[in-house]
């Protein structure tokens, strides 16, 4: 058992709330929170809107999401009164497939770049604070995640990147949602543990790595959380 797992959930909730409140108090720039409507995203959004109800909730509309994701997004947006902002690629799915074929099969990095990375980085240019639902135990690539960090976009624009759930476990997230009576995306009941675009998401191939069902195991990150050089 790790030190993080020994910390009671109520203490983690208190610490995350204090961090969020402090960030709002100390930073005058406009803030946003990204949300894929996975479990940790719903926990984060619930905590953030308690402090700033009208904060923009950025959703990456890739054109490839599961039908269940769209339905759940709409349900929770209405239920939680979210200020949802959809970010889309400048290139429609049909044009991309016509020009380049099915990139999620042949070049998933390029597909993510067109449909996720570019739209998000363009959208983040309007903000000074970016709240994310990243957690250290999600993947080996996130093991050294800092709860508060600086993030530079390719344009040179700097943001404060805040991950209030950095030290939360998956069990913490589920316990919080149960405590708050927040329903989850139905795909979890089908064995999915990390949910992205439908063509690139399966149940995990490695039970010890929740993100191992993404991109057929070819990679673990889409690119949006990789610092620009």
Secondary structure, DSSP 4 states (H G I P E B T S, - for coil): --HHHHS-HHHHHHHHHHHHHHHHHH--S-EEEE--SSHHHHHHHHHHHTT-TT-EEEEEE-S-B-HHHHHHHHHHHHHHT-EEEEEE-SS-HHHHHHHH--HHHH-HHHHHIIIIIHHHHHHHTT-SEEE----GGG-GGGTT--SEEEEE-TTS-EEEEE-TTTT--HHHHHHHHHHTT----GGGGGT-SS--BGGGB-S-SSTT-GGGGBGGGT-S--STTSPP-
